[in-house]
């Protein structure tokens, strides 16, 4: 919705260069000389594993850094991290691919509280480990909300996380500030404590990780962007083509045209984007790359699936293939395990698909009846996610991987003793959601196939095909807390069993509205509130488990929108008005069709509107939507 990079003559790549060169040292004389930045010495930093899904060198690693948090304020940093992450996990595709991501927090106490030039250029410079600063690093020609970080210092701290490199991690730097701000590029930044801060983070990760562009139709706030004058954009989610041209040429997002957008409305060609009001189109009326609070639409989501998956190999391990294998043994692959669904595995022998082995992770070659000689065995791992429709993306190394072995029937295998035990699994230290896939990988003996048996609340659960994954959503669990168990068949000790708590009860939401003109109760209809002007709505949530709960609402079915209070005060209720409220060049809370900028249609939409609300809890459970009605009537003076 609001890009902290606006006001600079640079698009995403320019922002990346700006952050990489770390202009935090430059500033106007009115701000005074900046104190020397404290070097982020290893002895003063603590690496905290917030979420561990696997070895760092085999996962996408999200590294969260805090700047301007003193030792006494580190609990605030941890709370900011928790909120930012819970919001991130409530958004697709991060929800479905959370299991691909390790999360690390690097805690470094700052000598001083806060960051540079916050909120104004005349504010003091702070002695902080990362040298973060508003105004593009206290640049008199910058804009307040451009929040930069010292790239060298950020890399030094992130480098303390073992197994992470620039290739498999994304750095997110949080500033100890309540001022709105952030940036995307090589590094993503956001203020930690602003009402909208947790929504800035996924937007900036969209820039930094997915290379998505802003969909704003303005460059400087409050000033329409004018006409787009260049050729076809390289951006995956911008075009100069019409819908008919996209279909005819099979170009851009033609595969998604006409679909109901995940961020509201319908996927089409919506005028405006790339800081221009006309001459270029975007897929949705208001996706996350245009309006903070909404989801990625399908086009942006597809890009982000590839970006996330490309940071972690679908094949996590396999039988060695550096020499021919005998036909008297088992062959195996280990895969990643998306929370949102199981990966496909297809086995082929000499190019022929082996029927009946779809999805299995271990094949016993002795059961194939191989003819004498050498053969070629392959296992192709594919992500069948419905989030991807482009065959080029589906076939890319991010979503498809093949392992090849040579099998020689003259080779004799000498089996080595391998104890049956679990080698990797869904974390057991926090409840898992009733919607998710839980996994359990095991050791791989050469001479037999280990089987995993699942039970729920002490009763066996059928799990045909791939027994390493269990899709809890298929069980349709009743509300409550359940115990899930995985055991390696034939074992009896604790090393052969895993237990999870399954949270099948979503958090509940409630609302509080300002005083209406009247309240109407009709049989079979939601309660209706009548207003003739502005009103406020406060959403609250309760859960029987720990963790931050995301609250969402939507008006007239126009896309779920994250509830954050009010842009200027996270503790204030959200304010609806007939035409919306302008804050810093953007418009919030218009009842009816969303209005983002001052030049959008401000015509009041009198009549009855449906407001729905729901929750997404820490385990990822989405509560059932509830609703009420609001009828907006003209003020008495105009009636």
Secondary structure as a PSIPRED ss2 file (coil, helix, strand):
# PSIPRED VFORMAT (PSIPRED V4.0)

   1 X C   1.000  0.000  0.000
   2 X C   1.000  0.000  0.000
   3 X C   1.000  0.000  0.000
   4 X C   1.000  0.000  0.000
   5 X C   1.000  0.000  0.000
   6 X C   1.000  0.000  0.000
   7 X C   1.000  0.000  0.000
   8 X C   1.000  0.000  0.000
   9 X C   1.000  0.000  0.000
  10 X C   1.000  0.000  0.000
  11 X C   1.000  0.000  0.000
  12 X H   0.000  1.000  0.000
  13 X H   0.000  1.000  0.000
  14 X H   0.000  1.000  0.000
  15 X H   0.000  1.000  0.000
  16 X H   0.000  1.000  0.000
  17 X H   0.000  1.000  0.000
  18 X H   0.000  1.000  0.000
  19 X H   0.000  1.000  0.000
  20 X H   0.000  1.000  0.000
  21 X H   0.000  1.000  0.000
  22 X C   1.000  0.000  0.000
  23 X H   0.000  1.000  0.000
  24 X H   0.000  1.000  0.000
  25 X H   0.000  1.000  0.000
  26 X C   1.000  0.000  0.000
  27 X C   1.000  0.000  0.000
  28 X C   1.000  0.000  0.000
  29 X H   0.000  1.000  0.000
  30 X H   0.000  1.000  0.000
  31 X H   0.000  1.000  0.000
  32 X C   1.000  0.000  0.000
  33 X C   1.000  0.000  0.000
  34 X C   1.000  0.000  0.000
  35 X C   1.000  0.000  0.000
  36 X C   1.000  0.000  0.000
  37 X C   1.000  0.000  0.000
  38 X C   1.000  0.000  0.000
  39 X C   1.000  0.000  0.000
  40 X C   1.000  0.000  0.000
  41 X C   1.000  0.000  0.000
  42 X H   0.000  1.000  0.000
  43 X H   0.000  1.000  0.000
  44 X H   0.000  1.000  0.000
  45 X E   0.000  0.000  1.000
  46 X E   0.000  0.000  1.000
  47 X E   0.000  0.000  1.000
  48 X E   0.000  0.000  1.000
  49 X E   0.000  0.000  1.000
  50 X E   0.000  0.000  1.000
  51 X E   0.000  0.000  1.000
  52 X C   1.000  0.000  0.000
  53 X C   1.000  0.000  0.000
  54 X C   1.000  0.000  0.000
  55 X C   1.000  0.000  0.000
  56 X H   0.000  1.000  0.000
  57 X H   0.000  1.000  0.000
  58 X H   0.000  1.000  0.000
  59 X C   1.000  0.000  0.000
  60 X E   0.000  0.000  1.000
  61 X E   0.000  0.000  1.000
  62 X E   0.000  0.000  1.000
  63 X E   0.000  0.000  1.000
  64 X E   0.000  0.000  1.000
  65 X E   0.000  0.000  1.000
  66 X E   0.000  0.000  1.000
  67 X E   0.000  0.000  1.000
  68 X C   1.000  0.000  0.000
  69 X C   1.000  0.000  0.000
  70 X C   1.000  0.000  0.000
  71 X H   0.000  1.000  0.000
  72 X H   0.000  1.000  0.000
  73 X H   0.000  1.000  0.000
  74 X H   0.000  1.000  0.000
  75 X H   0.000  1.000  0.000
  76 X H   0.000  1.000  0.000
  77 X H   0.000  1.000  0.000
  78 X H   0.000  1.000  0.000
  79 X H   0.000  1.000  0.000
  80 X H   0.000  1.000  0.000
  81 X H   0.000  1.000  0.000
  82 X H   0.000  1.000  0.000
  83 X H   0.000  1.000  0.000
  84 X H   0.000  1.000  0.000
  85 X H   0.000  1.000  0.000
  86 X H   0.000  1.000  0.000
  87 X H   0.000  1.000  0.000
  88 X H   0.000  1.000  0.000
  89 X H   0.000  1.000  0.000
  90 X C   1.000  0.000  0.000
  91 X C   1.000  0.000  0.000
  92 X C   1.000  0.000  0.000
  93 X C   1.000  0.000  0.000
  94 X C   1.000  0.000  0.000
  95 X C   1.000  0.000  0.000
  96 X C   1.000  0.000  0.000
  97 X C   1.000  0.000  0.000
  98 X H   0.000  1.000  0.000
  99 X H   0.000  1.000  0.000
 100 X H   0.000  1.000  0.000
 101 X E   0.000  0.000  1.000
 102 X E   0.000  0.000  1.000
 103 X E   0.000  0.000  1.000
 104 X E   0.000  0.000  1.000
 105 X E   0.000  0.000  1.000
 106 X E   0.000  0.000  1.000
 107 X E   0.000  0.000  1.000
 108 X E   0.000  0.000  1.000
 109 X C   1.000  0.000  0.000
 110 X C   1.000  0.000  0.000
 111 X C   1.000  0.000  0.000
 112 X C   1.000  0.000  0.000
 113 X C   1.000  0.000  0.000
 114 X C   1.000  0.000  0.000
 115 X C   1.000  0.000  0.000
 116 X E   0.000  0.000  1.000
 117 X C   1.000  0.000  0.000
 118 X C   1.000  0.000  0.000
 119 X C   1.000  0.000  0.000
 120 X C   1.000  0.000  0.000
 121 X C   1.000  0.000  0.000
 122 X C   1.000  0.000  0.000
 123 X C   1.000  0.000  0.000
 124 X C   1.000  0.000  0.000
 125 X C   1.000  0.000  0.000
 126 X C   1.000  0.000  0.000
 127 X C   1.000  0.000  0.000
 128 X C   1.000  0.000  0.000
 129 X C   1.000  0.000  0.000
 130 X C   1.000  0.000  0.000
 131 X C   1.000  0.000  0.000
 132 X C   1.000  0.000  0.000
 133 X E   0.000  0.000  1.000
 134 X H   0.000  1.000  0.000
 135 X H   0.000  1.000  0.000
 136 X H   0.000  1.000  0.000
 137 X H   0.000  1.000  0.000
 138 X H   0.000  1.000  0.000
 139 X C   1.000  0.000  0.000
 140 X C   1.000  0.000  0.000
 141 X C   1.000  0.000  0.000
 142 X C   1.000  0.000  0.000
 143 X C   1.000  0.000  0.000
 144 X C   1.000  0.000  0.000
 145 X C   1.000  0.000  0.000
 146 X E   0.000  0.000  1.000
 147 X C   1.000  0.000  0.000
 148 X E   0.000  0.000  1.000
 149 X C   1.000  0.000  0.000
 150 X C   1.000  0.000  0.000
 151 X H   0.000  1.000  0.000
 152 X H   0.000  1.000  0.000
 153 X H   0.000  1.000  0.000
 154 X H   0.000  1.000  0.000
 155 X H   0.000  1.000  0.000
 156 X H   0.000  1.000  0.000
 157 X H   0.000  1.000  0.000
 158 X H   0.000  1.000  0.000
 159 X C   1.000  0.000  0.000
 160 X C   1.000  0.000  0.000
 161 X C   1.000  0.000  0.000
 162 X C   1.000  0.000  0.000
 163 X C   1.000  0.000  0.000
 164 X C   1.000  0.000  0.000
 165 X C   1.000  0.000  0.000
 166 X C   1.000  0.000  0.000
 167 X C   1.000  0.000  0.000
 168 X C   1.000  0.000  0.000
 169 X E   0.000  0.000  1.000
 170 X E   0.000  0.000  1.000
 171 X E   0.000  0.000  1.000
 172 X E   0.000  0.000  1.000
 173 X E   0.000  0.000  1.000
 174 X E   0.000  0.000  1.000
 175 X E   0.000  0.000  1.000
 176 X C   1.000  0.000  0.000
 177 X C   1.000  0.000  0.000
 178 X C   1.000  0.000  0.000
 179 X C   1.000  0.000  0.000
 180 X C   1.000  0.000  0.000
 181 X C   1.000  0.000  0.000
 182 X E   0.000  0.000  1.000
 183 X E   0.000  0.000  1.000
 184 X C   1.000  0.000  0.000
 185 X C   1.000  0.000  0.000
 186 X C   1.000  0.000  0.000
 187 X C   1.000  0.000  0.000
 188 X E   0.000  0.000  1.000
 189 X E   0.000  0.000  1.000
 190 X E   0.000  0.000  1.000
 191 X E   0.000  0.000  1.000
 192 X C   1.000  0.000  0.000
 193 X C   1.000  0.000  0.000
 194 X C   1.000  0.000  0.000
 195 X C   1.000  0.000  0.000
 196 X C   1.000  0.000  0.000
 197 X H   0.000  1.000  0.000
 198 X H   0.000  1.000  0.000
 199 X H   0.000  1.000  0.000
 200 X H   0.000  1.000  0.000
 201 X H   0.000  1.000  0.000
 202 X H   0.000  1.000  0.000
 203 X H   0.000  1.000  0.000
 204 X H   0.000  1.000  0.000
 205 X H   0.000  1.000  0.000
 206 X H   0.000  1.000  0.000
 207 X H   0.000  1.000  0.000
 208 X H   0.000  1.000  0.000
 209 X C   1.000  0.000  0.000
 210 X C   1.000  0.000  0.000
 211 X C   1.000  0.000  0.000
 212 X C   1.000  0.000  0.000
 213 X C   1.000  0.000  0.000
 214 X C   1.000  0.000  0.000
 215 X C   1.000  0.000  0.000
 216 X C   1.000  0.000  0.000
 217 X C   1.000  0.000  0.000
 218 X E   0.000  0.000  1.000
 219 X C   1.000  0.000  0.000
 220 X C   1.000  0.000  0.000
 221 X C   1.000  0.000  0.000
 222 X C   1.000  0.000  0.000
 223 X C   1.000  0.000  0.000
 224 X E   0.000  0.000  1.000
 225 X C   1.000  0.000  0.000
 226 X C   1.000  0.000  0.000
 227 X E   0.000  0.000  1.000
 228 X C   1.000  0.000  0.000
 229 X C   1.000  0.000  0.000
 230 X C   1.000  0.000  0.000
 231 X C   1.000  0.000  0.000
 232 X C   1.000  0.000  0.000
 233 X C   1.000  0.000  0.000
 234 X C   1.000  0.000  0.000
 235 X C   1.000  0.000  0.000
 236 X C   1.000  0.000  0.000
 237 X C   1.000  0.000  0.000
 238 X C   1.000  0.000  0.000
 239 X E   0.000  0.000  1.000
 240 X C   1.000  0.000  0.000
 241 X C   1.000  0.000  0.000
 242 X C   1.000  0.000  0.000
 243 X H   0.000  1.000  0.000
 244 X H   0.000  1.000  0.000
 245 X H   0.000  1.000  0.000
 246 X H   0.000  1.000  0.000
 247 X H   0.000  1.000  0.000
 248 X H   0.000  1.000  0.000
 249 X H   0.000  1.000  0.000
 250 X C   1.000  0.000  0.000
 251 X C   1.000  0.000  0.000
 252 X C   1.000  0.000  0.000
 253 X C   1.000  0.000  0.000
 254 X H   0.000  1.000  0.000
 255 X H   0.000  1.000  0.000
 256 X H   0.000  1.000  0.000
 257 X C   1.000  0.000  0.000
 258 X C   1.000  0.000  0.000
 259 X C   1.000  0.000  0.000
 260 X E   0.000  0.000  1.000
 261 X C   1.000  0.000  0.000
 262 X C   1.000  0.000  0.000
 263 X C   1.000  0.000  0.000
 264 X C   1.000  0.000  0.000
 265 X C   1.000  0.000  0.000
 266 X E   0.000  0.000  1.000
 267 X C   1.000  0.000  0.000
 268 X C   1.000  0.000  0.000
 269 X C   1.000  0.000  0.000
 270 X E   0.000  0.000  1.000
 271 X E   0.000  0.000  1.000
 272 X E   0.000  0.000  1.000
 273 X E   0.000  0.000  1.000
 274 X C   1.000  0.000  0.000
 275 X C   1.000  0.000  0.000
 276 X E   0.000  0.000  1.000
 277 X E   0.000  0.000  1.000
 278 X E   0.000  0.000  1.000
 279 X E   0.000  0.000  1.000
 280 X E   0.000  0.000  1.000
 281 X E   0.000  0.000  1.000
 282 X E   0.000  0.000  1.000
 283 X C   1.000  0.000  0.000
 284 X C   1.000  0.000  0.000
 285 X C   1.000  0.000  0.000
 286 X C   1.000  0.000  0.000
 287 X C   1.000  0.000  0.000
 288 X C   1.000  0.000  0.000
 289 X C   1.000  0.000  0.000
 290 X C   1.000  0.000  0.000
 291 X C   1.000  0.000  0.000
 292 X C   1.000  0.000  0.000
 293 X C   1.000  0.000  0.000
 294 X C   1.000  0.000  0.000
 295 X C   1.000  0.000  0.000
 296 X C   1.000  0.000  0.000
 297 X C   1.000  0.000  0.000
 298 X H   0.000  1.000  0.000
 299 X H   0.000  1.000  0.000
 300 X H   0.000  1.000  0.000
 301 X H   0.000  1.000  0.000
 302 X H   0.000  1.000  0.000
 303 X H   0.000  1.000  0.000
 304 X H   0.000  1.000  0.000
 305 X H   0.000  1.000  0.000
 306 X H   0.000  1.000  0.000
 307 X H   0.000  1.000  0.000
 308 X H   0.000  1.000  0.000
 309 X H   0.000  1.000  0.000
 310 X C   1.000  0.000  0.000
 311 X C   1.000  0.000  0.000
 312 X C   1.000  0.000  0.000
 313 X C   1.000  0.000  0.000
 314 X C   1.000  0.000  0.000
 315 X E   0.000  0.000  1.000
 316 X E   0.000  0.000  1.000
 317 X E   0.000  0.000  1.000
 318 X E   0.000  0.000  1.000
 319 X C   1.000  0.000  0.000
 320 X C   1.000  0.000  0.000
 321 X C   1.000  0.000  0.000
 322 X C   1.000  0.000  0.000
 323 X C   1.000  0.000  0.000
 324 X C   1.000  0.000  0.000
 325 X E   0.000  0.000  1.000
 326 X C   1.000  0.000  0.000
 327 X C   1.000  0.000  0.000
 328 X C   1.000  0.000  0.000
 329 X C   1.000  0.000  0.000
 330 X E   0.000  0.000  1.000
 331 X E   0.000  0.000  1.000
 332 X E   0.000  0.000  1.000
 333 X E   0.000  0.000  1.000
 334 X E   0.000  0.000  1.000
 335 X E   0.000  0.000  1.000
 336 X C   1.000  0.000  0.000
 337 X C   1.000  0.000  0.000
 338 X C   1.000  0.000  0.000
 339 X C   1.000  0.000  0.000
 340 X C   1.000  0.000  0.000
 341 X C   1.000  0.000  0.000
 342 X C   1.000  0.000  0.000
 343 X C   1.000  0.000  0.000
 344 X E   0.000  0.000  1.000
 345 X E   0.000  0.000  1.000
 346 X E   0.000  0.000  1.000
 347 X E   0.000  0.000  1.000
 348 X E   0.000  0.000  1.000
 349 X E   0.000  0.000  1.000
 350 X C   1.000  0.000  0.000
 351 X C   1.000  0.000  0.000
 352 X E   0.000  0.000  1.000
 353 X E   0.000  0.000  1.000
 354 X C   1.000  0.000  0.000
 355 X C   1.000  0.000  0.000
 356 X C   1.000  0.000  0.000
 357 X C   1.000  0.000  0.000
 358 X C   1.000  0.000  0.000
 359 X C   1.000  0.000  0.000
 360 X C   1.000  0.000  0.000
 361 X C   1.000  0.000  0.000
 362 X E   0.000  0.000  1.000
 363 X E   0.000  0.000  1.000
 364 X E   0.000  0.000  1.000
 365 X H   0.000  1.000  0.000
 366 X H   0.000  1.000  0.000
 367 X H   0.000  1.000  0.000
 368 X C   1.000  0.000  0.000
 369 X C   1.000  0.000  0.000
 370 X C   1.000  0.000  0.000
 371 X C   1.000  0.000  0.000
 372 X C   1.000  0.000  0.000
 373 X C   1.000  0.000  0.000
 374 X E   0.000  0.000  1.000
 375 X E   0.000  0.000  1.000
 376 X E   0.000  0.000  1.000
 377 X E   0.000  0.000  1.000
 378 X E   0.000  0.000  1.000
 379 X E   0.000  0.000  1.000
 380 X E   0.000  0.000  1.000
 381 X E   0.000  0.000  1.000
 382 X E   0.000  0.000  1.000
 383 X C   1.000  0.000  0.000
 384 X C   1.000  0.000  0.000
 385 X C   1.000  0.000  0.000
 386 X C   1.000  0.000  0.000
 387 X C   1.000  0.000  0.000
 388 X C   1.000  0.000  0.000
 389 X C   1.000  0.000  0.000
 390 X C   1.000  0.000  0.000
 391 X H   0.000  1.000  0.000
 392 X H   0.000  1.000  0.000
 393 X H   0.000  1.000  0.000
 394 X H   0.000  1.000  0.000
 395 X C   1.000  0.000  0.000
 396 X C   1.000  0.000  0.000
 397 X C   1.000  0.000  0.000
 398 X C   1.000  0.000  0.000
 399 X C   1.000  0.000  0.000
 400 X E   0.000  0.000  1.000
 401 X E   0.000  0.000  1.000
 402 X E   0.000  0.000  1.000
 403 X E   0.000  0.000  1.000
 404 X E   0.000  0.000  1.000
 405 X E   0.000  0.000  1.000
 406 X E   0.000  0.000  1.000
 407 X E   0.000  0.000  1.000
 408 X E   0.000  0.000  1.000
 409 X C   1.000  0.000  0.000
 410 X C   1.000  0.000  0.000
 411 X C   1.000  0.000  0.000
 412 X C   1.000  0.000  0.000
 413 X C   1.000  0.000  0.000
 414 X C   1.000  0.000  0.000
 415 X C   1.000  0.000  0.000
 416 X C   1.000  0.000  0.000
 417 X C   1.000  0.000  0.000
 418 X C   1.000  0.000  0.000
 419 X C   1.000  0.000  0.000
 420 X C   1.000  0.000  0.000
 421 X C   1.000  0.000  0.000
 422 X E   0.000  0.000  1.000
 423 X E   0.000  0.000  1.000
 424 X E   0.000  0.000  1.000
 425 X E   0.000  0.000  1.000
 426 X C   1.000  0.000  0.000
 427 X C   1.000  0.000  0.000
 428 X C   1.000  0.000  0.000
 429 X C   1.000  0.000  0.000
 430 X C   1.000  0.000  0.000
 431 X C   1.000  0.000  0.000
 432 X E   0.000  0.000  1.000
 433 X E   0.000  0.000  1.000
 434 X C   1.000  0.000  0.000
 435 X C   1.000  0.000  0.000
 436 X C   1.000  0.000  0.000
 437 X E   0.000  0.000  1.000
 438 X E   0.000  0.000  1.000
 439 X E   0.000  0.000  1.000
 440 X E   0.000  0.000  1.000
 441 X E   0.000  0.000  1.000
 442 X E   0.000  0.000  1.000
 443 X C   1.000  0.000  0.000
 444 X C   1.000  0.000  0.000
 445 X C   1.000  0.000  0.000
 446 X C   1.000  0.000  0.000
 447 X C   1.000  0.000  0.000
 448 X C   1.000  0.000  0.000
 449 X C   1.000  0.000  0.000
 450 X C   1.000  0.000  0.000
 451 X C   1.000  0.000  0.000
 452 X E   0.000  0.000  1.000
 453 X E   0.000  0.000  1.000
 454 X E   0.000  0.000  1.000
 455 X E   0.000  0.000  1.000
 456 X E   0.000  0.000  1.000
 457 X C   1.000  0.000  0.000
 458 X C   1.000  0.000  0.000
 459 X E   0.000  0.000  1.000
 460 X E   0.000  0.000  1.000
 461 X E   0.000  0.000  1.000
 462 X C   1.000  0.000  0.000
 463 X C   1.000  0.000  0.000
 464 X C   1.000  0.000  0.000
 465 X C   1.000  0.000  0.000
 466 X C   1.000  0.000  0.000
 467 X C   1.000  0.000  0.000
 468 X C   1.000  0.000  0.000
 469 X E   0.000  0.000  1.000
 470 X E   0.000  0.000  1.000
 471 X E   0.000  0.000  1.000
 472 X H   0.000  1.000  0.000
 473 X H   0.000  1.000  0.000
 474 X H   0.000  1.000  0.000
 475 X H   0.000  1.000  0.000
 476 X C   1.000  0.000  0.000
 477 X C   1.000  0.000  0.000
 478 X C   1.000  0.000  0.000
 479 X C   1.000  0.000  0.000
 480 X C   1.000  0.000  0.000
 481 X E   0.000  0.000  1.000
 482 X E   0.000  0.000  1.000
 483 X E   0.000  0.000  1.000
 484 X E   0.000  0.000  1.000
 485 X E   0.000  0.000  1.000
 486 X E   0.000  0.000  1.000
 487 X E   0.000  0.000  1.000
 488 X E   0.000  0.000  1.000
 489 X C   1.000  0.000  0.000
 490 X C   1.000  0.000  0.000
 491 X C   1.000  0.000  0.000
 492 X C   1.000  0.000  0.000
 493 X C   1.000  0.000  0.000
 494 X H   0.000  1.000  0.000
 495 X H   0.000  1.000  0.000
 496 X H   0.000  1.000  0.000
 497 X E   0.000  0.000  1.000
 498 X E   0.000  0.000  1.000
 499 X E   0.000  0.000  1.000
 500 X E   0.000  0.000  1.000
 501 X E   0.000  0.000  1.000
 502 X E   0.000  0.000  1.000
 503 X E   0.000  0.000  1.000
 504 X C   1.000  0.000  0.000
 505 X C   1.000  0.000  0.000
 506 X C   1.000  0.000  0.000
 507 X C   1.000  0.000  0.000
 508 X E   0.000  0.000  1.000
 509 X E   0.000  0.000  1.000
 510 X E   0.000  0.000  1.000
 511 X E   0.000  0.000  1.000
 512 X E   0.000  0.000  1.000
 513 X E   0.000  0.000  1.000
 514 X C   1.000  0.000  0.000
 515 X C   1.000  0.000  0.000
 516 X C   1.000  0.000  0.000
 517 X C   1.000  0.000  0.000
 518 X E   0.000  0.000  1.000
 519 X E   0.000  0.000  1.000
 520 X E   0.000  0.000  1.000
 521 X C   1.000  0.000  0.000
 522 X C   1.000  0.000  0.000
 523 X C   1.000  0.000  0.000
 524 X C   1.000  0.000  0.000
 525 X C   1.000  0.000  0.000
 526 X C   1.000  0.000  0.000
 527 X C   1.000  0.000  0.000
 528 X E   0.000  0.000  1.000
 529 X E   0.000  0.000  1.000
 530 X E   0.000  0.000  1.000
 531 X E   0.000  0.000  1.000
 532 X C   1.000  0.000  0.000
 533 X C   1.000  0.000  0.000
 534 X C   1.000  0.000  0.000
 535 X E   0.000  0.000  1.000
 536 X E   0.000  0.000  1.000
 537 X E   0.000  0.000  1.000
 538 X E   0.000  0.000  1.000
 539 X E   0.000  0.000  1.000
 540 X E   0.000  0.000  1.000
 541 X E   0.000  0.000  1.000
 542 X E   0.000  0.000  1.000
 543 X C   1.000  0.000  0.000
 544 X C   1.000  0.000  0.000
 545 X C   1.000  0.000  0.000
 546 X C   1.000  0.000  0.000
 547 X C   1.000  0.000  0.000
 548 X C   1.000  0.000  0.000
 549 X C   1.000  0.000  0.000
 550 X E   0.000  0.000  1.000
 551 X E   0.000  0.000  1.000
 552 X E   0.000  0.000  1.000
 553 X E   0.000  0.000  1.000
 554 X E   0.000  0.000  1.000
 555 X E   0.000  0.000  1.000
 556 X C   1.000  0.000  0.000
 557 X C   1.000  0.000  0.000
 558 X C   1.000  0.000  0.000
 559 X C   1.000  0.000  0.000
 560 X C   1.000  0.000  0.000
 561 X E   0.000  0.000  1.000
 562 X E   0.000  0.000  1.000
 563 X C   1.000  0.000  0.000
 564 X C   1.000  0.000  0.000
 565 X C   1.000  0.000  0.000
 566 X E   0.000  0.000  1.000
 567 X C   1.000  0.000  0.000
 568 X C   1.000  0.000  0.000
 569 X E   0.000  0.000  1.000
 570 X C   1.000  0.000  0.000
 571 X C   1.000  0.000  0.000
 572 X C   1.000  0.000  0.000
 573 X C   1.000  0.000  0.000
 574 X E   0.000  0.000  1.000
 575 X E   0.000  0.000  1.000
 576 X E   0.000  0.000  1.000
 577 X E   0.000  0.000  1.000
 578 X C   1.000  0.000  0.000
 579 X C   1.000  0.000  0.000
 580 X C   1.000  0.000  0.000
 581 X E   0.000  0.000  1.000
 582 X E   0.000  0.000  1.000
 583 X E   0.000  0.000  1.000
 584 X C   1.000  0.000  0.000
 585 X C   1.000  0.000  0.000
 586 X E   0.000  0.000  1.000
 587 X E   0.000  0.000  1.000
 588 X E   0.000  0.000  1.000
 589 X C   1.000  0.000  0.000
 590 X E   0.000  0.000  1.000
 591 X C   1.000  0.000  0.000
 592 X C   1.000  0.000  0.000
 593 X C   1.000  0.000  0.000
 594 X C   1.000  0.000  0.000
 595 X C   1.000  0.000  0.000
 596 X C   1.000  0.000  0.000
 597 X E   0.000  0.000  1.000
 598 X C   1.000  0.000  0.000
 599 X C   1.000  0.000  0.000
 600 X C   1.000  0.000  0.000
 601 X C   1.000  0.000  0.000
 602 X C   1.000  0.000  0.000
 603 X C   1.000  0.000  0.000
 604 X C   1.000  0.000  0.000
 605 X C   1.000  0.000  0.000
 606 X C   1.000  0.000  0.000
 607 X E   0.000  0.000  1.000
 608 X E   0.000  0.000  1.000
 609 X E   0.000  0.000  1.000
 610 X E   0.000  0.000  1.000
 611 X E   0.000  0.000  1.000
 612 X E   0.000  0.000  1.000
 613 X E   0.000  0.000  1.000
 614 X E   0.000  0.000  1.000
 615 X E   0.000  0.000  1.000
 616 X E   0.000  0.000  1.000
 617 X C   1.000  0.000  0.000
 618 X C   1.000  0.000  0.000
 619 X C   1.000  0.000  0.000
 620 X C   1.000  0.000  0.000
 621 X C   1.000  0.000  0.000
 622 X E   0.000  0.000  1.000
 623 X C   1.000  0.000  0.000
 624 X C   1.000  0.000  0.000
 625 X C   1.000  0.000  0.000
 626 X E   0.000  0.000  1.000
 627 X E   0.000  0.000  1.000
 628 X E   0.000  0.000  1.000
 629 X E   0.000  0.000  1.000
 630 X E   0.000  0.000  1.000
 631 X E   0.000  0.000  1.000
 632 X E   0.000  0.000  1.000
 633 X C   1.000  0.000  0.000
 634 X C   1.000  0.000  0.000
 635 X C   1.000  0.000  0.000
 636 X H   0.000  1.000  0.000
 637 X H   0.000  1.000  0.000
 638 X H   0.000  1.000  0.000
 639 X C   1.000  0.000  0.000
